[in-house]
Amino acid sequence: MTGYPSLVHISIGALIGEAGGDPWQVDQTLQSGDPGQIAELGRAFYNAGACTAETYTEFQQAQARFQASWNRENGEHPINDSAEVQRATTGLMVQRDQLPAIGADLSTIAADLAEAQRFSDMQVDNLNTQLHYIDALIDQALVKDQDISALEDDAIAATSGVLKQIEALRDDYGAKLEASMTDLRVEHGYDPAAIEDVDGDGELGPEQRGRESTEYYDVNQRAKDEALVNGGGPMTPEKADAAARLRDFATATNPAADADARRLAGERLDDFRMANFVGPLPRDPVLGEDARERAQRRLDMQRQLEQGGLYNLPPMTPDQATQQVDIGEQFGRVVAVKQAMFALTSQGMSEDGAKAVLGDMLHHGSDLAGYTGPAANGVEAYGERIPGGRHAKLEDLLSPADAEKWAHIAGRVGKVGDVIQLVNALNEKANGGSNEDFGSAVGGVAGGSAAAWGAAALAGSFTGPWTTAGIVVAASIVGGLGGEQLGGGIGSLFDPAFGSPGGGGGSW
């Protein structure tokens, strides 16, 4: 990673202000990713299944691109590859024949990130060389009492030009990352949450958020919890929650503790912090929640799973409960994206066009929260809602036929800001006798769908109560947020195509 240059006459702060941005910070965002970890995870998935010739070619090409750009630096966020493959095949019920394709897609992400890092680092290194040279020229000019304004302009122009180039690299990588993540969810039923800490997208992953929240807890809440726990009196729910947070803090800050235990403890402290956050927060482009709503839901489900009895599930340890909340969220995201894909293609869009729309929503979701598009120019309005810095409008990514379909859909959808809103606006109730109808009929969680789906999972040929718990959490998320239209997504998992008894075929 190339840092700020040490200059004598040029102020880095002033230069950043005049250039309109900080190219070193943008580069640091990309360099924070760890393509080596992603590539290793991709290889683990690839090796876990039986590949086809097509998958073999895709995987080898991605590996070759990755090896050509990877700098072989060790990462800070090791991924437990075997555990992640196991989680995908049990908690997310990914089929074995999908594993090599998941591996190929993850390897492609690793290659894209490694290439973006290499080119970005080259740009910043060249900029630093230019600035050192200009700084030396300024030194000479000052000795001769010459005007240096032209040299200062050169420094600003060089910085501004590199900033634009690095931002373009970041944006291009971000678009490729979102396209790959959409493919993983739609084509393979896998939510790549394991790479959130290492994907270099500029957003904190769960491990990074957990570390920040652990530090926040230490400064802002730890003393209050200690006073409450040590203050005597009966064990109230509030005191029990405080004791649990103190336990999590001790685990999260213990270097000798198991890495997964530290991570899960950090996640719970992050949920506590965000559940009590005051102020506006961006909304998730898939599930539509903001981080505060998500954290409050997670804490409530955590409490219910630990207590036991929820839909006949046994009591869980705190770590088991957090793992199931994580799996359920990831499963729910897969359901939502798959159902959105089905909703768009059922309206006549091609698969490529539907993926372009979904990728655009996921990549620019926070920019679309207030979008309302008339039927006559829906696609154009959709693209023009995105603030400056975007290099391609959605209509540029669509075929003429898909652009016309999306214009019609956008006019019917009206205000839409996330995937669940899109599905609810477009999906029609299924017909026939499948479990998907059952899922749609029971509606949201308040209507008992989570209990019904949990009972159906227990009756099916799944791996036991822990897989059932993930399904119940997913049903709670999707049913509670998305209502009856998304309910069918969970219900269809109990059809024969997914390996459990039931009638009819699903809609996926």
N, C-alpha and C positions, 0 to 999 in steps of 0.2 A: 504494500500500500504506500503510495507516494503522498507525503504530507506537505504542509505549507513550506514554501522556500524561506530561507533566512536572508532577508534583504536589508540593505542599509538605508536607502533613500525612498523606497516605495512602501507605503503602508498597506498591508494586506487588507485590513478592515475597510479603508477608503477605496481600495481597488475593487473589492467585492461590491461595495455600494454603487460605484460608478458602472460596473459591468452588469449589474442587475441580478446577481446571484453568485453563489459560491460553488465553483466547479470542484473544489477539493472535497466539499461535503457531499456533493452528488456522487462523486467517485467513491467516497467512503461508504455510502449506502450500498453500492454495488459490491464493493470489496468485502462487506460484512457477511455476504453469503459464503457458503462452503460447498462448492460443486463436488468436491471429493466425497463428502458424506452422502450427497444425493446420488452420486454415481455408484457408491457402494451399496446403497439401499436398492437402486435399480438392478444391480447384479444379483442381489439376494432374491428379489422377486423373479428375475429371469431364470435363475438356477432352480427355483422351487417348482417350476411347472414344465410341461412338455411343449417346446416351441415348434413353430412351423417355419418353413423356409422364409416366408415373408417377414416374420418376426425376427428371425435370425439376422436377416439383412439389415433391417431397421436398427436392431440393437448394435450390430457391429459398426454401422456407419456412425451412430451416435457416440459410441465408445472411441472411435478414431478421432472425431471432432473434439471430444473431451480431452483425450490424451495430448492433442496438438496444442491446447491452450492452457491446461492446468499447470499451476505453479508448484504443486505438491506441498503447499503449506498445511500444517496440521490445523484442524478446526477445533472450536471450543465446544461444540455441541454434538458429541457422538450419538449416533442413533443405534438403538438396539435392533439390528436388522432382523434377526430371527424372530424376536418378539413382535415386530411390526408385521411381518408376513403372517404370523399366527393370528394376530389381531384381525387382519384383513379377511382371512379365511373363516374365522369363527364369528367375531363380532359383526363384521360387515357382510359375511356370507358370500365373499367373492369366490367364484368358481375356479378350480385349479387351472383350467385351460385359459383363463384370463391372466394368470400371473406373469407369463413371459411378456405379454403386451404391456402390462403395467410397468414391468422392468424396462422395456424399450422406451416408454413415455418418460419415465423418470430419468433415464440416461440422456434423453433429448433435452430435458430441462437442465441437467448438469452441463451438457455441452453448450447450450445457449448461454448459461450463466458464465461459464469459464471463458467463452469468447468475448462476452460483454466486458468482463473484468480485464481481460488482456488488452483490448483496444482502449478502454477507458484509462487504464494505467499508463499506456503509451502516450495518450493525449496529455495527461497531467504531467508526465515526466518531460515531454517536449515543452509544455507551457513553462514549467519551472526553469528549464534551460534558457528559454527566451527571456524570462523575467530577470534572471541573473545577468544576462547579457545587457539588457536595457538598463538595469541598475548600475552596471559598470559604466555604461555610456553617460548616464546621469552624473555619476561621480566625476568623470572627466569634464563634462560640461560645466559643472559647478566650480571646478578648479579654474576653468578659463572664464568664469563669470558669464556663461552663455545661457540663453533661454532654454528651458527644459520642457516646455509645455507640449511640444510635438512628441517628445519621448514618453511623456506621461500618457498622451493619447494613444501611442503605440502599445503601451502596457495594458491600457483599458481595452483596446480593440482585440489584443491577443487573448486576454482573459474572457472577454465576451464571446469570442469565436469558439474557444474551447468549451465554454459553458454550454453553448448551443449544441456542440457535437456530443458532449457527454450526456446531456439531457435527451438527445435523440437516441443514443445507445440505451439509456435507461428505459425510455418509453418503448423502444422496439423490443427489448427484453421483457418488459412488463406485459406487452401484448402477447408475446409468445408464451409466457408463463401462464397467463389466464386461458389461452387457447388449449394448452396442454392440460390444465386443471379441469377445464370443461370436458375434454375428451376422457380424462380419467373417471370423472363422475358419470358421464352419459354412457360411454362405451363399455366401461369395465366395472362400474359400481364401486369405485374406490375413491375415498376422500383423502387427499394427500396431506393430512394434518401434521404428519411426522416431519415434514420438511419446512414448516412455517418458520422455525428459528434459523434456518440456514439458506433460505431461498433468495436472499438479497433484494427483496421487494420494498424495503424501507419501512415495513410495518413490523412491530414487535411480535414475536411468537410467544407461545405460552411459557416457555422456560425463561425468556427474557422478561416478560411481564411479571413472572413470579419473583425474579430477583429484585426488580424495582419495587414490587409491592411488599416484599420482605423488609427492604430498607425503609419503606414508608411506614410499615407497621412498627418497626423498632423506634422510630422517631415520634410517631403520632398516637399510637394506641397501646403499646406494650405496657407502659407504666399504669395506665388506667385498668387494663385487664389484671395485672398483678395485684393492684389494690383491691379489686373486686373479689378475686379468688381468695386472697389472704385476709379478707375482712371479716371472716366468720359468718355464722348464720347458715340457713338451709341452702341446699344445692338447687338454686332456681335455674330455669332455662337460660337466663342471661349469664349466670355464673358458669354454667356448663359450656356455653358457647365461648366464653372468655378463656376457660381452661383448654378447650380444643385449639383455640388460636395460639395460645402459649406453647402447646405441644407442637403445633405445626411450625412455629418460629424456631423452636429448638431443633426440629428435624431439618428444616430448610437451611439452617446455618451450621449444621454439623458436617464437616468435611468427611467424616468417617461413615456417615449414613449412606445407605443404598441410593444410587443416583435416581432411580425411579421414585423412591420415597421422598427425596428432596424436591423433585419436580412436582409431584402431586401435592405436597404440603404447600409449595409456592403457589400452585394453582388455587388452592382454597383461600390463601391470604389475598390473592389477587381478586377472587370473587368477593371477599369481604370489602376490600377497598372500593371496587367499582360499584358494588351494590349501594354504597353510601356516598358516591360521587355526586357533587352538586354542580350543575351547569349543563349546557347542551353537549350532546355527543353525536357523532355520525352513526348512521344506521347500517346494519349488515345488509349487503346487496342481495343475499339469498333469503334469509329468514326474516328480514325487516325489523329486527330488534335493534335497539341501541345497546351499548355495553352495560349500562345500568340495568336495563330490563333483563338482559341475558344473565347477569350475575345474580340477580334476585331469584330468577327461575332456577338457576343451578344450585343455589344454597337451599332452596326449598326442596328440590329433588334429592340433594345430598342428605338432608335431614330425614326424609322419608325412607330412603334406602338404608340408612344406618339403623333406623328403628326397626325395620323389618315389617312384614305383614302386608306390604304394598303389593296388591295383586298376587298374594300368596307367595311372594318372594321371601327367602330367608334373610335375617339381619346380616348386614355387611359391615366389614371394617371400614374406616374412613377411606383408606386407599382403594379398596374394592369399589366403594360407592363412587368415588371420583372417576375411576377408570370407566365405570358404566355410564356415567354422565357424559364423559368425553366420547365414548363409542356411540352413544345414542345421538349426540349432536352431529357427529360425522355421518351416521346413518341417515339422520333426518335431512342433512344437506344433500346427500345423494338422491334421496327420494324426491326432494323438491326440484332439483335440477333435472332429473329424469322426467318427472311429470311435466315440467316446463317444455322440455324437448318434445314430448309427445303432444302437448297442447299446440305448439307452433306447427309441427308437421301435420297435425290433424286439420289445421286451417289451410293447408296447401303449400306451405313452405318446404323447400328441400332441406335435407339434413345439414348440408353445409351452411345454408342460409340461417337455419335455426341456431346452429352453433355460433355463427357470427353475432346474432342478436344477443344470445346468452352471454357470450364472451364480452360483448360491449357493455351489457348491464353489469356484469360482475366487475369489470375493470373500471367503470365510471359510475358505479351505482349511486354514490352520494351526489353526483351531479344531476341525477334524473328524478330526484324526489318530487320536484314540482312540475314535471313534464306533462303537458296536455297537448296532444297533436290532432289537428283536424284531418279528416280523411284525405282531403285533396293534396296536402303536402306533409303527410305524417312523417315520412322518412327524413325529409329535409329539416323539418322542425326538430326532430330527434337529434340530428347531428349538430345543429346550430346551438342547442342548449348547452353543449360542452364548452367550458371556458377556454381561453387561449392556451396554447401549448399542445393541443391535440393535432396530430399530423394527418389523420384520415378520418373522414366522417363515415358513419355506418353505411350510408348508401354506396360509398365507394367500395365496400367490401362485399356487397350483395350483387347478384346477377339482376338484370332488368326484371325478370319474372319475380324473384324474391323481393326486390325493392317495391314492386307494385303490391305484392301480398302484404308486406310489412306496413306500407302506407295505409292499406285498408284496415289491418289489425290495429295499428296505432290509433286510428280514428275511433275505433270501437272501444279500445281499452281506456282511453282518457288518461287520468292521472295514475301513473304507475312508477314506483320507485324501487321495487325489489322483485325477486323471482316468484315469491309466494303470491304477491299481488297480481302478477301476470297470469299465473296459473288459475287463480280464482276468477279472473276476468274472462278467461278463455275456455276453461275445461267444461265439458258437458258431462252429466252423469252417465256412467256406463250402463249398457243394457246387457241382459243375460243373467246367468246364474253363478257368476264367479264370486270369489271372496272379495274382489275389488268392489262389487256392488255392496257387499256387507260393510266394507270399510267406509264407503261413501254414505251409506244409510245411517250409520251410528253417529256421524258428525264429529265434533270436537271432543276434547277430554271431558268437558262438563257433561256430555251426553253418555259417557261411559266407554268411549272407543278404546282408550288405553287399556282398560280392564279386559275388554273383549279381545283385543289384539294379543295381550299377554296370555290370556287363556288359550287362544288359538295357537300361540307359539309353544306353550307347554304341551299341547295336545299333538303337536307336529313332531317331525324328526330332526329337531335342532339339537344343539350340543348340551343343553341343560339350562339351569336357572340363570347362569351368567349371560348367555346369549339372549335369553328371554328378557333380562333386565335391560339390555341395550335396546331391544325392540320396544319395550314399554316406554323408555325414556324418549326414543324417537317418536313414538306415537303421541306422547305428551307434547313434544315440541311442535311437530307438524300438525297434529290435530288441533292443538290449542291455538296456534298462530294462524294456521291456514284454513281451518274449517273443513267442511265435508268434501270439497273437491280434491284436496290432497290426501284425504283419508284413504282413498282407493289405492294410493301408492303403497302404503303399508299392507293393506289387505291383499293386494296381488302377490305379495311375497309368500302367501300360504297356498298358492296355486301349484299344480303339479310341475310347472316349468321350473319352479324354484326348489323342488325336491321334497315337498311336504304334501299331505293329503288335502284334498279339496276339490271343488268343481271348476270348470271353465278356465279360460286363459286370461292372463293379466294384460294390461294395456301397455306395458313397456316394450 
